[in-house]
Amino acid sequence: MHINKKNISIQILAVIGLCLAIKLAFIYYFANYDKYALSSFCSINDFIDCDGVAKTRTAQFLGIPLAYWGIFFYIIVLFLTFVDKLKSIKFLKFLEVFKTPNAYITVLGLVSFLVSMILAGISFFKIHKLCILCLATYFIDFIITLIASDGMFKNIVKSIKITILDFIDGAKKYTKTFIALLLVSTSFLVYSNVTLNFVPHIKKQKELFKYRKIKYNPYRVKGNHLGSEKGDVVIELYSDFVCPLCYINNIMLHQAVSEFRNIKVIHHNYPFDTECNEYINLNMHPKACFMTKGALSAREQGNYWEMASLLYEKQPKNIEAMLELADSLNFDKDKFIDRFNSKEVENEIQTEIKSADLLEIDATPTMFINGEKIVGVKPYYELKEILIKHGAKRK
C-alpha cells in the first residue's frame, strides 16, 4: 500500500491549523460579545494580546471574521488532499476538474501566507499588538506551501500556471455551474460586507461613528419638551454634557421623536464632574457641572433642549462662551446670569445627582424606557426596536 507522506504531512498541518482557527473564532466571539468573559490565555500583556487584536476592525475581511476565513482555508486544503479518492465515487465525478491538487494547495498556501504577512505588518506597526495563535497559523500556511511545492521556487511558479490553466479549463467545462457558484459567492460576500451581520459589533461601531461625525444636530427642537407631553413611551434619560456618547444619544433621541408620535423624553443631569458630584472619585468630565447650570438656566427661559444641543456641540468652558450661546438663542442675559448663579439651580443639580445615585447609575448615558434600563448608547436601529417594543407609534 502506497503511503503519500506529502499528503499526510499537509493533512496534519491543516488539522492543527483548523483547530487554531476554531480557537481563534471562540476568542473573537468572547472578546467582542461576552462582556463577562475572562481574558484568553494568549492575552499576556499589552503587546501579546489575542483579545486586543480580535477587537480591532482588521480582525475581519468583507464583513467576515478572519478566523472564519482560516477555518474555510484549512477545510479546503483538507478537501484537496482527499479529492483524488473522492473522484472515484460515481456521483462526485465532477471533481475531475481538480486535476493537480498539490498545485492548488501550493497556490492557496502562498496566497494565505502573503495575506498573513500583511496582517502581521498591521499588527506590528498599526495595532501594536500581537496574536500568537495567528502567528502560529502564519507559519503553518508557510510550511504547507513549502511541503506542497517541495520547497522549490520553480515549483511554486509552475503551480501558479497550472492552477490558472486548470481553473480556466474547469470554468469552460462546467460553465453554468461556475457562473452559479460565482454569483452565489459574490452575492454572499457583498451581503456580508454591506450588512455586517456576521460582525455586529463593527456594525454598531460604524453606526455610532456616523452620528459622531455629525457636527450639528439636524433634528434639534426648541422648547422645554422633547417629544409628546402626553407620550406613553417615557424615556427617563441621565446624561452628561461632556460625555461623547451622550452627544450621540442626544441626536438619536431627537431623531426618534421626529419619527415617533408618542415618545416623551425626560432629561436628568448626572455630571461626572467632582465640582458638584460628590459620589465620584475621578473627575472624568471637567466643566460638566458648569454646562448643567447653563442648561437649567435655559429652561427658565423656555428653551432647554436647543441649549442642550448647543452645549453638546460647542462645549463652552467659561462664562463668556456660555453667554454667547445664550445670546444666540435670544435669551435675556441678566435673567440667565441670575439663574445661572442661583442657589435654586445648585440645589436642583444636587437633587438630580442624589436621585441618580439612589438608582445606582454609574455611567452615562443611562436611560429607563418605560422602566427598562439601558446603559450606554445603542445603534439607532436597536434603539428603534426597543422603542417599538414598548409601544412607540410611527408618525
PyMOL commands that set and color helices and strands:
alter all, ss='L'
color gray80, all
select helices_A, chain A and resi 5-33+50-54+57-59+66-86+90-97+101-127+132-148+153-173+175-195+200-212+244-259+288-299+304-314+319-328+333-340+343-358+380-389
alter helices_A, ss='H'
color red, helices_A
select strands_A, chain A and resi 60-61+64-65+226-227+233-239+263-269+366-369+372-375
alter strands_A, ss='S'
color yellow, strands_A
deselect
rebuild
show_as cartoon
